[in-house]
Amino acid sequence: MSQDSNGRDGDSAPPDITMVIDQKSSFPPVARLGALRPFHWLAMGWRDFRAEPMAGLFYGICFALMGGILKLVLANAPQYLSALTCGFLLIGPLLALGLYDISRRIENLRSGMYNSVFSMRGRWSNIGTFAVVLAVIMMIWARASLVIFALFYNKGMPTMEGFLAKLFSLDNAEFLFVYLCVGFIFASLVFAISWVSIPMMLDRDTDAITSMIISIVALTVNIPLTMIWGLIIVASVVFGFMTWNIGFMITMPVIGHATWHAYRDVVGPSDHRH
């Protein structure tokens, strides 16, 4: 693999970026970045949010409403609510597609929230395939969640009040450990295949399988960075739920915009970009 120090458009790349896949291969070059790079993405995401605040708030409100509807509809079914709450992390990258398109438009000196809503237009097959993969993972996770509940609550499912009361008690430590471990496996899988793949499909119309492979490769060469980025995303989701979903109105647009900049940093230039 060649070590390429050239940045985008011929500029010198920041010193913490190294290309690790040969630019002459059929795959675009993938960069190895410094572990603290996610904080730069957050700054860029905040900049994009401020540039198009109404568009960002529109998507943020959609995230907040989705979280509120989940709580309202499944208020008496904690086994489903917890599964779908964790599923928020699983399907979030797909729901943020419009935010990626807004950042792309800002980058290209264009604007328009209306067009971002239809950003999947012309890419239904690729993004649709990825959506099916996420849906399958989501269904398997939901089933696994129910099995874990059944194993630890074999005398009947708890009420929401009872579940929340025991959630962080020492008596429930085994349940929490198993639930978090299994949830971590599913979340890690989705993160690995999606953290740069969806922006890549949007930007270059790359097929779903190739995009997921490149996303996994990018993760394996940026493990410290992706651990920090993953923790930031989880913290944003937890903050959103702890603020009665109000926090989603700001955190999710910023994370969505930042994800676009993550993709632009990690995946090198291509002659076939749209």
C-alpha positions, 0 to 999 in steps of 0.5 A, spaced: 500 500 500 502 506 498 503 512 503 500 518 500 500 525 503 497 529 498 490 532 500 484 533 496 485 538 490 492 537 491 493 541 497 497 538 503 493 533 508 493 535 515 499 531 518 494 526 522 492 523 515 495 518 511 492 514 505 492 507 506 489 504 500 493 505 493 489 510 489 490 506 483 486 500 486 479 499 484 477 502 491 478 509 493 483 511 498 482 510 505 485 515 510 488 513 517 487 519 521 488 522 528 484 519 534 482 526 536 479 528 529 472 527 531 472 533 534 474 537 528 468 533 525 463 536 530 466 543 529 464 542 522 457 539 523 456 545 528 458 550 522 453 547 517 448 547 522 449 554 523 449 555 515 442 552 514 439 552 521 432 551 519 433 545 515 437 542 521 432 543 526 427 540 521 431 534 521 432 535 529 425 535 530 423 529 526 428 525 530 425 528 537 418 526 534 420 519 533 423 518 540 417 521 543 412 517 539 416 511 541 415 512 548 408 514 547 406 508 543 410 503 547 409 506 554 407 499 557 412 495 553 419 496 556 421 490 552 420 493 546 421 500 548 428 498 550 429 494 543 427 500 539 431 505 543 437 501 542 435 501 534 435 508 534 442 507 534 441 502 528 437 506 523 440 513 525 445 513 519 439 512 514 435 517 517 440 522 517 441 522 509 438 528 508 443 532 513 448 529 509 445 532 502 445 538 506 452 538 508 454 536 501 450 542 498 453 547 503 460 544 500 458 545 493 455 552 495 448 550 494 442 550 498 435 547 499 432 543 504 426 541 499 431 538 495 435 534 501 428 530 502 429 527 496 436 526 496 435 518 495 432 520 488 436 516 483 439 512 488 434 507 490 437 501 489 443 502 493 440 505 499 434 501 498 439 495 499 442 498 505 436 499 508 434 492 507 440 490 511 439 495 516 432 492 517 434 485 518 439 487 523 434 491 527 429 485 527 434 480 529 436 485 535 429 486 537 428 478 537 435 478 541 432 483 546 426 479 547 429 473 548 434 476 554 428 479 557 424 472 557 431 469 560 431 474 566 424 476 567 421 469 566 415 470 571 412 475 566 414 482 563 415 488 568 411 494 568 415 500 565 415 503 572 418 496 575 423 496 569 426 503 570 426 502 578 431 496 577 434 498 571 440 500 575 440 497 581 445 492 583 440 486 583 439 487 576 447 487 574 447 481 570 441 483 566 444 489 564 451 486 563 448 481 558 443 486 555 449 491 554 454 486 551 449 483 546 447 490 544 454 492 543 455 487 538 449 489 534 451 496 534 458 495 533 456 491 526 451 497 524 457 502 525 462 498 522 458 498 515 455 505 515 459 510 518 462 512 511 458 508 507 451 512 506 454 518 505 459 515 500 452 512 496 449 519 496 456 522 493 458 517 488 452 512 487 457 507 489 453 500 490 451 498 497 456 492 498 462 496 496 460 501 500 459 497 506 466 493 505 470 500 504 466 502 511 469 496 514 476 497 512 476 504 514 474 502 521 479 497 521 485 502 520 482 507 524 480 503 530 482 509 536 478 514 532 472 510 531 472 508 538 471 516 540 467 517 534 462 511 536 462 514 544 460 521 541 454 518 537 452 514 543 453 520 548 449 524 543 443 519 543 443 518 551 443 526 552 437 526 547 433 521 551 435 524 558 432 531 555 426 528 553 428 528 546 429 535 546 436 534 545 435 531 539 433 537 535 440 540 536 445 533 537 442 529 531 443 535 526 450 536 528 452 529 528 449 528 521 453 534 518 459 531 522 458 524 519 458 527 512 465 531 514 467 524 517 466 521 510 470 526 506 476 526 511 476 518 511 474 516 503 479 519 498 477 523 492 475 519 486 474 521 479 467 518 479 464 523 484 457 526 482 
